[in-house]
Amino acid sequence: MSSHPLPKISAPAARALASAGITTLEEAAAHGETALLGLHGFGPKGIRILREELEKIGLELAG
């Protein structure tokens, strides 16, 4: 499986993902919406951006 880089996202959201060790869309998808929203600095706009990018590659956030 190939890995896709994270999309351009706000600096606080990017730092939140980086601090959780999330560096690809696939890793973000595996964590799921609830876990991502639990990261300090990551919010609903970040979820929307990730969903849009995941849809382009045929993936979605884990439940």
CHARMM-style PDB file with segment names, atoms N, HN, CA, C and O in Angstrom:
ATOM      1  N   MET     1       0.848  -1.185   0.000  1.00  0.00      PROA
ATOM      2  CA  MET     1       0.000   0.000   0.000  1.00  0.00      PROA
ATOM      3  C   MET     1       0.885   1.238   0.000  1.00  0.00      PROA
ATOM      4  O   MET     1       1.830   1.331   0.784  1.00  0.00      PROA
ATOM      5  N   SER     2       0.586   2.171  -0.863  1.00  0.00      PROA
ATOM      6  HN  SER     2      -0.181   2.096  -1.499  1.00  0.00      PROA
ATOM      7  CA  SER     2       1.377   3.390  -0.901  1.00  0.00      PROA
ATOM      8  C   SER     2       0.905   4.322   0.208  1.00  0.00      PROA
ATOM      9  O   SER     2      -0.206   4.184   0.720  1.00  0.00      PROA
ATOM     10  N   SER     3       1.752   5.261   0.568  1.00  0.00      PROA
ATOM     11  HN  SER     3       2.654   5.373   0.152  1.00  0.00      PROA
ATOM     12  CA  SER     3       1.366   6.228   1.594  1.00  0.00      PROA
ATOM     13  C   SER     3       1.227   7.594   0.957  1.00  0.00      PROA
ATOM     14  O   SER     3       1.971   7.957   0.046  1.00  0.00      PROA
ATOM     15  N   HSD     4       0.267   8.334   1.451  1.00  0.00      PROA
ATOM     16  HN  HSD     4      -0.337   8.038   2.191  1.00  0.00      PROA
ATOM     17  CA  HSD     4      -0.036   9.662   0.925  1.00  0.00      PROA
ATOM     18  C   HSD     4       0.279  10.695   2.005  1.00  0.00      PROA
ATOM     19  O   HSD     4      -0.112  10.522   3.159  1.00  0.00      PROA
ATOM     20  N   PRO     5       0.975  11.758   1.640  1.00  0.00      PROA
ATOM     21  CA  PRO     5       1.315  12.786   2.630  1.00  0.00      PROA
ATOM     22  C   PRO     5       0.065  13.499   3.135  1.00  0.00      PROA
ATOM     23  O   PRO     5      -0.970  13.534   2.468  1.00  0.00      PROA
ATOM     24  N   LEU     6       0.189  14.055   4.307  1.00  0.00      PROA
ATOM     25  HN  LEU     6       1.029  14.027   4.849  1.00  0.00      PROA
ATOM     26  CA  LEU     6      -0.912  14.829   4.860  1.00  0.00      PROA
ATOM     27  C   LEU     6      -1.131  16.085   4.025  1.00  0.00      PROA
ATOM     28  O   LEU     6      -0.178  16.636   3.473  1.00  0.00      PROA
ATOM     29  N   PRO     7      -2.369  16.539   3.927  1.00  0.00      PROA
ATOM     30  CA  PRO     7      -2.647  17.763   3.165  1.00  0.00      PROA
ATOM     31  C   PRO     7      -2.208  18.998   3.944  1.00  0.00      PROA
ATOM     32  O   PRO     7      -1.874  18.918   5.126  1.00  0.00      PROA
ATOM     33  N   LYS     8      -2.215  20.131   3.268  1.00  0.00      PROA
ATOM     34  HN  LYS     8      -2.486  20.196   2.308  1.00  0.00      PROA
ATOM     35  CA  LYS     8      -1.932  21.396   3.939  1.00  0.00      PROA
ATOM     36  C   LYS     8      -3.050  21.625   4.948  1.00  0.00      PROA
ATOM     37  O   LYS     8      -4.235  21.568   4.617  1.00  0.00      PROA
ATOM     38  N   ILE     9      -2.648  21.882   6.176  1.00  0.00      PROA
ATOM     39  HN  ILE     9      -1.686  21.928   6.445  1.00  0.00      PROA
ATOM     40  CA  ILE     9      -3.586  22.016   7.279  1.00  0.00      PROA
ATOM     41  C   ILE     9      -3.037  23.083   8.221  1.00  0.00      PROA
ATOM     42  O   ILE     9      -1.859  23.427   8.130  1.00  0.00      PROA
ATOM     43  N   SER    10      -3.846  23.606   9.108  1.00  0.00      PROA
ATOM     44  HN  SER    10      -4.803  23.327   9.183  1.00  0.00      PROA
ATOM     45  CA  SER    10      -3.381  24.676   9.996  1.00  0.00      PROA
ATOM     46  C   SER    10      -2.166  24.214  10.807  1.00  0.00      PROA
ATOM     47  O   SER    10      -1.972  23.021  11.041  1.00  0.00      PROA
ATOM     48  N   ALA    11      -1.369  25.172  11.220  1.00  0.00      PROA
ATOM     49  HN  ALA    11      -1.527  26.141  11.030  1.00  0.00      PROA
ATOM     50  CA  ALA    11      -0.166  24.855  11.989  1.00  0.00      PROA
ATOM     51  C   ALA    11      -0.489  24.106  13.287  1.00  0.00      PROA
ATOM     52  O   ALA    11       0.181  23.120  13.592  1.00  0.00      PROA
ATOM     53  N   PRO    12      -1.501  24.543  14.067  1.00  0.00      PROA
ATOM     54  CA  PRO    12      -1.801  23.796  15.294  1.00  0.00      PROA
ATOM     55  C   PRO    12      -2.232  22.353  15.000  1.00  0.00      PROA
ATOM     56  O   PRO    12      -1.847  21.431  15.720  1.00  0.00      PROA
ATOM     57  N   ALA    13      -3.025  22.160  13.950  1.00  0.00      PROA
ATOM     58  HN  ALA    13      -3.338  22.909  13.365  1.00  0.00      PROA
ATOM     59  CA  ALA    13      -3.464  20.807  13.596  1.00  0.00      PROA
ATOM     60  C   ALA    13      -2.281  19.969  13.126  1.00  0.00      PROA
ATOM     61  O   ALA    13      -2.181  18.791  13.468  1.00  0.00      PROA
ATOM     62  N   ALA    14      -1.392  20.564  12.349  1.00  0.00      PROA
ATOM     63  HN  ALA    14      -1.474  21.522  12.072  1.00  0.00      PROA
ATOM     64  CA  ALA    14      -0.209  19.844  11.871  1.00  0.00      PROA
ATOM     65  C   ALA    14       0.674  19.441  13.046  1.00  0.00      PROA
ATOM     66  O   ALA    14       1.210  18.333  13.065  1.00  0.00      PROA
ATOM     67  N   ARG    15       0.828  20.323  14.021  1.00  0.00      PROA
ATOM     68  HN  ARG    15       0.392  21.223  14.006  1.00  0.00      PROA
ATOM     69  CA  ARG    15       1.633  19.999  15.213  1.00  0.00      PROA
ATOM     70  C   ARG    15       0.972  18.878  16.018  1.00  0.00      PROA
ATOM     71  O   ARG    15       1.652  17.995  16.540  1.00  0.00      PROA
ATOM     72  N   ALA    16      -0.355  18.922  16.113  1.00  0.00      PROA
ATOM     73  HN  ALA    16      -0.908  19.639  15.690  1.00  0.00      PROA
ATOM     74  CA  ALA    16      -1.074  17.879  16.847  1.00  0.00      PROA
ATOM     75  C   ALA    16      -0.848  16.516  16.199  1.00  0.00      PROA
ATOM     76  O   ALA    16      -0.581  15.531  16.888  1.00  0.00      PROA
ATOM     77  N   LEU    17      -0.954  16.465  14.884  1.00  0.00      PROA
ATOM     78  HN  LEU    17      -1.171  17.265  14.325  1.00  0.00      PROA
ATOM     79  CA  LEU    17      -0.730  15.203  14.181  1.00  0.00      PROA
ATOM     80  C   LEU    17       0.711  14.739  14.357  1.00  0.00      PROA
ATOM     81  O   LEU    17       0.966  13.567  14.631  1.00  0.00      PROA
ATOM     82  N   ALA    18       1.646  15.666  14.199  1.00  0.00      PROA
ATOM     83  HN  ALA    18       1.439  16.618  13.976  1.00  0.00      PROA
ATOM     84  CA  ALA    18       3.061  15.314  14.335  1.00  0.00      PROA
ATOM     85  C   ALA    18       3.368  14.793  15.737  1.00  0.00      PROA
ATOM     86  O   ALA    18       4.127  13.836  15.893  1.00  0.00      PROA
ATOM     87  N   SER    19       2.777  15.422  16.757  1.00  0.00      PROA
ATOM     88  HN  SER    19       2.160  16.198  16.630  1.00  0.00      PROA
ATOM     89  CA  SER    19       3.055  14.983  18.135  1.00  0.00      PROA
ATOM     90  C   SER    19       2.494  13.590  18.404  1.00  0.00      PROA
ATOM     91  O   SER    19       2.969  12.887  19.295  1.00  0.00      PROA
ATOM     92  N   ALA    20       1.479  13.193  17.630  1.00  0.00      PROA
ATOM     93  HN  ALA    20       1.093  13.765  16.906  1.00  0.00      PROA
ATOM     94  CA  ALA    20       0.908  11.852  17.764  1.00  0.00      PROA
ATOM     95  C   ALA    20       1.599  10.853  16.839  1.00  0.00      PROA
ATOM     96  O   ALA    20       1.235   9.677  16.808  1.00  0.00      PROA
ATOM     97  N   GLY    21       2.599  11.322  16.083  1.00  0.00      PROA
ATOM     98  HN  GLY    21       2.894  12.277  16.108  1.00  0.00      PROA
ATOM     99  CA  GLY    21       3.335  10.441  15.184  1.00  0.00      PROA
ATOM    100  C   GLY    21       2.602  10.133  13.890  1.00  0.00      PROA
ATOM    101  O   GLY    21       2.926   9.164  13.202  1.00  0.00      PROA
ATOM    102  N   ILE    22       1.614  10.957  13.557  1.00  0.00      PROA
ATOM    103  HN  ILE    22       1.351  11.744  14.116  1.00  0.00      PROA
ATOM    104  CA  ILE    22       0.815  10.744  12.346  1.00  0.00      PROA
ATOM    105  C   ILE    22       1.434  11.555  11.207  1.00  0.00      PROA
ATOM    106  O   ILE    22       1.469  12.784  11.254  1.00  0.00      PROA
ATOM    107  N   THR    23       1.922  10.848  10.182  1.00  0.00      PROA
ATOM    108  HN  THR    23       1.893   9.849  10.144  1.00  0.00      PROA
ATOM    109  CA  THR    23       2.619  11.530   9.091  1.00  0.00      PROA
ATOM    110  C   THR    23       1.994  11.287   7.719  1.00  0.00      PROA
ATOM    111  O   THR    23       2.393  11.915   6.738  1.00  0.00      PROA
ATOM    112  N   THR    24       1.017  10.382   7.641  1.00  0.00      PROA
ATOM    113  HN  THR    24       0.692   9.872   8.438  1.00  0.00      PROA
ATOM    114  CA  THR    24       0.388  10.088   6.347  1.00  0.00      PROA
ATOM    115  C   THR    24      -1.131  10.068   6.493  1.00  0.00      PROA
ATOM    116  O   THR    24      -1.662   9.950   7.598  1.00  0.00      PROA
ATOM    117  N   LEU    25      -1.818  10.185   5.360  1.00  0.00      PROA
ATOM    118  HN  LEU    25      -1.386  10.281   4.463  1.00  0.00      PROA
ATOM    119  CA  LEU    25      -3.278  10.099   5.366  1.00  0.00      PROA
ATOM    120  C   LEU    25      -3.740   8.746   5.887  1.00  0.00      PROA
ATOM    121  O   LEU    25      -4.733   8.665   6.609  1.00  0.00      PROA
ATOM    122  N   GLU    26      -3.033   7.692   5.530  1.00  0.00      PROA
ATOM    123  HN  GLU    26      -2.225   7.758   4.943  1.00  0.00      PROA
ATOM    124  CA  GLU    26      -3.405   6.355   5.977  1.00  0.00      PROA
ATOM    125  C   GLU    26      -3.344   6.238   7.497  1.00  0.00      PROA
ATOM    126  O   GLU    26      -4.224   5.636   8.112  1.00  0.00      PROA
ATOM    127  N   GLU    27      -2.311   6.811   8.098  1.00  0.00      PROA
ATOM    128  HN  GLU    27      -1.596   7.300   7.599  1.00  0.00      PROA
ATOM    129  CA  GLU    27      -2.196   6.788   9.558  1.00  0.00      PROA
ATOM    130  C   GLU    27      -3.323   7.587  10.199  1.00  0.00      PROA
ATOM    131  O   GLU    27      -3.892   7.164  11.205  1.00  0.00      PROA
ATOM    132  N   ALA    28      -3.644   8.734   9.625  1.00  0.00      PROA
ATOM    133  HN  ALA    28      -3.182   9.078   8.808  1.00  0.00      PROA
ATOM    134  CA  ALA    28      -4.749   9.549  10.152  1.00  0.00      PROA
ATOM    135  C   ALA    28      -6.058   8.785  10.064  1.00  0.00      PROA
ATOM    136  O   ALA    28      -6.849   8.796  11.007  1.00  0.00      PROA
ATOM    137  N   ALA    29      -6.293   8.124   8.944  1.00  0.00      PROA
ATOM    138  HN  ALA    29      -5.650   8.115   8.177  1.00  0.00      PROA
ATOM    139  CA  ALA    29      -7.533   7.363   8.755  1.00  0.00      PROA
ATOM    140  C   ALA    29      -7.648   6.267   9.797  1.00  0.00      PROA
ATOM    141  O   ALA    29      -8.735   6.021  10.319  1.00  0.00      PROA
ATOM    142  N   ALA    30      -6.550   5.610  10.106  1.00  0.00      PROA
ATOM    143  HN  ALA    30      -5.667   5.809   9.682  1.00  0.00      PROA
ATOM    144  CA  ALA    30      -6.568   4.506  11.061  1.00  0.00      PROA
ATOM    145  C   ALA    30      -6.872   4.974  12.482  1.00  0.00      PROA
ATOM    146  O   ALA    30      -7.436   4.217  13.272  1.00  0.00      PROA
ATOM    147  N   HSD    31      -6.508   6.209  12.815  1.00  0.00      PROA
ATOM    148  HN  HSD    31      -6.051   6.824  12.173  1.00  0.00      PROA
ATOM    149  CA  HSD    31      -6.757   6.720  14.163  1.00  0.00      PROA
ATOM    150  C   HSD    31      -8.240   7.017  14.388  1.00  0.00      PROA
ATOM    151  O   HSD    31      -8.748   6.819  15.492  1.00  0.00      PROA
ATOM    152  N   GLY    32      -8.927   7.482  13.371  1.00  0.00      PROA
ATOM    153  HN  GLY    32      -8.515   7.643  12.474  1.00  0.00      PROA
ATOM    154  CA  GLY    32     -10.354   7.771  13.508  1.00  0.00      PROA
ATOM    155  C   GLY    32     -10.641   9.162  14.021  1.00  0.00      PROA
ATOM    156  O   GLY    32      -9.791   9.823  14.617  1.00  0.00      PROA
ATOM    157  N   GLU    33     -11.869   9.586  13.769  1.00  0.00      PROA
ATOM    158  HN  GLU    33     -12.559   9.049  13.285  1.00  0.00      PROA
ATOM    159  CA  GLU    33     -12.295  10.950  14.089  1.00  0.00      PROA
ATOM    160  C   GLU    33     -12.203  11.268  15.579  1.00  0.00      PROA
ATOM    161  O   GLU    33     -11.683  12.319  15.954  1.00  0.00      PROA
ATOM    162  N   THR    34     -12.695  10.384  16.421  1.00  0.00      PROA
ATOM    163  HN  THR    34     -13.118   9.530  16.116  1.00  0.00      PROA
ATOM    164  CA  THR    34     -12.708  10.652  17.861  1.00  0.00      PROA
ATOM    165  C   THR    34     -11.300  10.854  18.407  1.00  0.00      PROA
ATOM    166  O   THR    34     -11.052  11.782  19.176  1.00  0.00      PROA
ATOM    167  N   ALA    35     -10.389   9.989  18.008  1.00  0.00      PROA
ATOM    168  HN  ALA    35     -10.590   9.235  17.383  1.00  0.00      PROA
ATOM    169  CA  ALA    35      -9.005  10.109  18.479  1.00  0.00      PROA
ATOM    170  C   ALA    35      -8.362  11.388  17.968  1.00  0.00      PROA
ATOM    171  O   ALA    35      -7.642  12.059  18.707  1.00  0.00      PROA
ATOM    172  N   LEU    36      -8.615  11.729  16.714  1.00  0.00      PROA
ATOM    173  HN  LEU    36      -9.200  11.183  16.113  1.00  0.00      PROA
ATOM    174  CA  LEU    36      -8.022  12.944  16.149  1.00  0.00      PROA
ATOM    175  C   LEU    36      -8.568  14.190  16.850  1.00  0.00      PROA
ATOM    176  O   LEU    36      -7.814  15.115  17.154  1.00  0.00      PROA
ATOM    177  N   LEU    37      -9.866  14.211  17.101  1.00  0.00      PROA
ATOM    178  HN  LEU    37     -10.478  13.460  16.854  1.00  0.00      PROA
ATOM    179  CA  LEU    37     -10.448  15.365  17.784  1.00  0.00      PROA
ATOM    180  C   LEU    37      -9.969  15.483  19.222  1.00  0.00      PROA
ATOM    181  O   LEU    37     -10.065  16.553  19.823  1.00  0.00      PROA
ATOM    182  N   GLY    38      -9.458  14.399  19.775  1.00  0.00      PROA
ATOM    183  HN  GLY    38      -9.380  13.530  19.287  1.00  0.00      PROA
ATOM    184  CA  GLY    38      -8.915  14.427  21.125  1.00  0.00      PROA
ATOM    185  C   GLY    38      -7.515  15.022  21.201  1.00  0.00      PROA
ATOM    186  O   GLY    38      -7.002  15.279  22.290  1.00  0.00      PROA
ATOM    187  N   LEU    39      -6.904  15.237  20.055  1.00  0.00      PROA
ATOM    188  HN  LEU    39      -7.321  15.028  19.170  1.00  0.00      PROA
ATOM    189  CA  LEU    39      -5.567  15.836  20.030  1.00  0.00      PROA
ATOM    190  C   LEU    39      -5.679  17.342  20.240  1.00  0.00      PROA
ATOM    191  O   LEU    39      -6.492  18.005  19.596  1.00  0.00      PROA
ATOM    192  N   HSD    40      -4.868  17.872  21.132  1.00  0.00      PROA
ATOM    193  HN  HSD    40      -4.207  17.334  21.655  1.00  0.00      PROA
ATOM    194  CA  HSD    40      -4.871  19.317  21.385  1.00  0.00      PROA
ATOM    195  C   HSD    40      -4.449  20.060  20.122  1.00  0.00      PROA
ATOM    196  O   HSD    40      -3.358  19.831  19.601  1.00  0.00      PROA
ATOM    197  N   GLY    41      -5.302  20.943  19.632  1.00  0.00      PROA
ATOM    198  HN  GLY    41      -6.189  21.130  20.056  1.00  0.00      PROA
ATOM    199  CA  GLY    41      -4.997  21.740  18.449  1.00  0.00      PROA
ATOM    200  C   GLY    41      -5.659  21.225  17.183  1.00  0.00      PROA
ATOM    201  O   GLY    41      -5.578  21.862  16.133  1.00  0.00      PROA
ATOM    202  N   PHE    42      -6.319  20.066  17.279  1.00  0.00      PROA
ATOM    203  HN  PHE    42      -6.385  19.548  18.133  1.00  0.00      PROA
ATOM    204  CA  PHE    42      -6.968  19.493  16.099  1.00  0.00      PROA
ATOM    205  C   PHE    42      -8.476  19.602  16.274  1.00  0.00      PROA
ATOM    206  O   PHE    42      -9.023  19.172  17.289  1.00  0.00      PROA
ATOM    207  N   GLY    43      -9.154  20.189  15.262  1.00  0.00      PROA
ATOM    208  HN  GLY    43      -8.709  20.538  14.437  1.00  0.00      PROA
ATOM    209  CA  GLY    43     -10.584  20.413  15.392  1.00  0.00      PROA
ATOM    210  C   GLY    43     -11.391  19.979  14.186  1.00  0.00      PROA
ATOM    211  O   GLY    43     -10.885  19.286  13.303  1.00  0.00      PROA
ATOM    212  N   PRO    44     -12.648  20.390  14.154  1.00  0.00      PROA
ATOM    213  CA  PRO    44     -13.571  19.989  13.080  1.00  0.00      PROA
ATOM    214  C   PRO    44     -13.095  20.360  11.672  1.00  0.00      PROA
ATOM    215  O   PRO    44     -13.324  19.606  10.726  1.00  0.00      PROA
ATOM    216  N   LYS    45     -12.444  21.501  11.528  1.00  0.00      PROA
ATOM    217  HN  LYS    45     -12.258  22.114  12.296  1.00  0.00      PROA
ATOM    218  CA  LYS    45     -11.959  21.880  10.202  1.00  0.00      PROA
ATOM    219  C   LYS    45     -10.896  20.887   9.725  1.00  0.00      PROA
ATOM    220  O   LYS    45     -10.861  20.529   8.547  1.00  0.00      PROA
ATOM    221  N   GLY    46     -10.046  20.455  10.623  1.00  0.00      PROA
ATOM    222  HN  GLY    46     -10.075  20.746  11.580  1.00  0.00      PROA
ATOM    223  CA  GLY    46      -9.035  19.459  10.276  1.00  0.00      PROA
ATOM    224  C   GLY    46      -9.672  18.154   9.828  1.00  0.00      PROA
ATOM    225  O   GLY    46      -9.207  17.523   8.879  1.00  0.00      PROA
ATOM    226  N   ILE    47     -10.741  17.751  10.513  1.00  0.00      PROA
ATOM    227  HN  ILE    47     -11.119  18.264  11.284  1.00  0.00      PROA
ATOM    228  CA  ILE    47     -11.470  16.535  10.131  1.00  0.00      PROA
ATOM    229  C   ILE    47     -12.026  16.685   8.729  1.00  0.00      PROA
ATOM    230  O   ILE    47     -11.917  15.770   7.914  1.00  0.00      PROA
ATOM    231  N   ARG    48     -12.621  17.835   8.443  1.00  0.00      PROA
ATOM    232  HN  ARG    48     -12.710  18.579   9.105  1.00  0.00      PROA
ATOM    233  CA  ARG    48     -13.197  18.074   7.116  1.00  0.00      PROA
ATOM    234  C   ARG    48     -12.131  17.980   6.031  1.00  0.00      PROA
ATOM    235  O   ARG    48     -12.350  17.355   4.993  1.00  0.00      PROA
ATOM    236  N   ILE    49     -10.995  18.592   6.267  1.00  0.00      PROA
ATOM    237  HN  ILE    49     -10.817  19.100   7.110  1.00  0.00      PROA
ATOM    238  CA  ILE    49      -9.899  18.567   5.288  1.00  0.00      PROA
ATOM    239  C   ILE    49      -9.419  17.128   5.075  1.00  0.00      PROA
ATOM    240  O   ILE    49      -9.229  16.692   3.940  1.00  0.00      PROA
ATOM    241  N   LEU    50      -9.227  16.401   6.168  1.00  0.00      PROA
ATOM    242  HN  LEU    50      -9.382  16.755   7.091  1.00  0.00      PROA
ATOM    243  CA  LEU    50      -8.777  15.012   6.041  1.00  0.00      PROA
ATOM    244  C   LEU    50      -9.807  14.160   5.302  1.00  0.00      PROA
ATOM    245  O   LEU    50      -9.446  13.359   4.440  1.00  0.00      PROA
ATOM    246  N   ARG    51     -11.081  14.331   5.635  1.00  0.00      PROA
ATOM    247  HN  ARG    51     -11.374  14.982   6.335  1.00  0.00      PROA
ATOM    248  CA  ARG    51     -12.125  13.563   4.950  1.00  0.00      PROA
ATOM    249  C   ARG    51     -12.098  13.798   3.438  1.00  0.00      PROA
ATOM    250  O   ARG    51     -12.196  12.853   2.655  1.00  0.00      PROA
ATOM    251  N   GLU    52     -11.965  15.060   3.038  1.00  0.00      PROA
ATOM    252  HN  GLU    52     -11.885  15.827   3.675  1.00  0.00      PROA
ATOM    253  CA  GLU    52     -11.930  15.396   1.616  1.00  0.00      PROA
ATOM    254  C   GLU    52     -10.751  14.715   0.927  1.00  0.00      PROA
ATOM    255  O   GLU    52     -10.898  14.175  -0.169  1.00  0.00      PROA
ATOM    256  N   GLU    53      -9.596  14.737   1.560  1.00  0.00      PROA
ATOM    257  HN  GLU    53      -9.476  15.176   2.451  1.00  0.00      PROA
ATOM    258  CA  GLU    53      -8.399  14.132   0.967  1.00  0.00      PROA
ATOM    259  C   GLU    53      -8.486  12.606   0.970  1.00  0.00      PROA
ATOM    260  O   GLU    53      -8.067  11.957   0.012  1.00  0.00      PROA
ATOM    261  N   LEU    54      -9.023  12.042   2.032  1.00  0.00      PROA
ATOM    262  HN  LEU    54      -9.364  12.569   2.810  1.00  0.00      PROA
ATOM    263  CA  LEU    54      -9.178  10.590   2.097  1.00  0.00      PROA
ATOM    264  C   LEU    54     -10.141  10.097   1.027  1.00  0.00      PROA
ATOM    265  O   LEU    54      -9.921   9.046   0.424  1.00  0.00      PROA
ATOM    266  N   GLU    55     -11.203  10.850   0.791  1.00  0.00      PROA
ATOM    267  HN  GLU    55     -11.382  11.703   1.280  1.00  0.00      PROA
ATOM    268  CA  GLU    55     -12.178  10.467  -0.233  1.00  0.00      PROA
ATOM    269  C   GLU    55     -11.517  10.369  -1.602  1.00  0.00      PROA
ATOM    270  O   GLU    55     -11.870   9.502  -2.402  1.00  0.00      PROA
ATOM    271  N   LYS    56     -10.576  11.238  -1.872  1.00  0.00      PROA
ATOM    272  HN  LYS    56     -10.289  11.942  -1.222  1.00  0.00      PROA
ATOM    273  CA  LYS    56      -9.873  11.238  -3.167  1.00  0.00      PROA
ATOM    274  C   LYS    56      -9.088   9.950  -3.395  1.00  0.00      PROA
ATOM    275  O   LYS    56      -8.869   9.544  -4.537  1.00  0.00      PROA
ATOM    276  N   ILE    57      -8.665   9.307  -2.303  1.00  0.00      PROA
ATOM    277  HN  ILE    57      -8.843   9.637  -1.376  1.00  0.00      PROA
ATOM    278  CA  ILE    57      -7.869   8.081  -2.449  1.00  0.00      PROA
ATOM    279  C   ILE    57      -8.662   6.832  -2.056  1.00  0.00      PROA
ATOM    280  O   ILE    57      -8.107   5.738  -1.951  1.00  0.00      PROA
ATOM    281  N   GLY    58      -9.954   7.012  -1.844  1.00  0.00      PROA
ATOM    282  HN  GLY    58     -10.405   7.900  -1.929  1.00  0.00      PROA
ATOM    283  CA  GLY    58     -10.827   5.864  -1.570  1.00  0.00      PROA
ATOM    284  C   GLY    58     -10.762   5.360  -0.132  1.00  0.00      PROA
ATOM    285  O   GLY    58     -11.033   4.185   0.117  1.00  0.00      PROA
ATOM    286  N   LEU    59     -10.414   6.210   0.802  1.00  0.00      PROA
ATOM    287  HN  LEU    59     -10.194   7.164   0.600  1.00  0.00      PROA
ATOM    288  CA  LEU    59     -10.370   5.815   2.213  1.00  0.00      PROA
ATOM    289  C   LEU    59     -11.305   6.699   3.028  1.00  0.00      PROA
ATOM    290  O   LEU    59     -11.772   7.736   2.557  1.00  0.00      PROA
ATOM    291  N   GLU    60     -11.564   6.273   4.245  1.00  0.00      PROA
ATOM    292  HN  GLU    60     -11.184   5.430   4.627  1.00  0.00      PROA
ATOM    293  CA  GLU    60     -12.349   7.101   5.166  1.00  0.00      PROA
ATOM    294  C   GLU    60     -11.798   6.911   6.567  1.00  0.00      PROA
ATOM    295  O   GLU    60     -11.037   5.981   6.836  1.00  0.00      PROA
ATOM    296  N   LEU    61     -12.201   7.817   7.456  1.00  0.00      PROA
ATOM    297  HN  LEU    61     -12.820   8.572   7.238  1.00  0.00      PROA
ATOM    298  CA  LEU    61     -11.744   7.737   8.841  1.00  0.00      PROA
ATOM    299  C   LEU    61     -12.324   6.509   9.516  1.00  0.00      PROA
ATOM    300  O   LEU    61     -13.482   6.155   9.296  1.00  0.00      PROA
ATOM    301  N   ALA    62     -11.516   5.864  10.335  1.00  0.00      PROA
ATOM    302  HN  ALA    62     -10.575   6.151  10.514  1.00  0.00      PROA
ATOM    303  CA  ALA    62     -11.986   4.696  11.086  1.00  0.00      PROA
ATOM    304  C   ALA    62     -13.053   5.133  12.078  1.00  0.00      PROA
ATOM    305  O   ALA    62     -13.079   6.283  12.516  1.00  0.00      PROA
ATOM    306  N   GLY    63     -13.917   4.215  12.420  1.00  0.00      PROA
ATOM    307  HN  GLY    63     -13.895   3.280  12.065  1.00  0.00      PROA
ATOM    308  CA  GLY    63     -15.021   4.496  13.344  1.00  0.00      PROA
ATOM    309  C   GLY    63     -14.620   4.593  14.739  1.00  0.00      PROA
ATOM    310  OT1 GLY    63     -15.460   4.826  15.608  1.00  0.00      PROA
TER     311      GLY     63
END
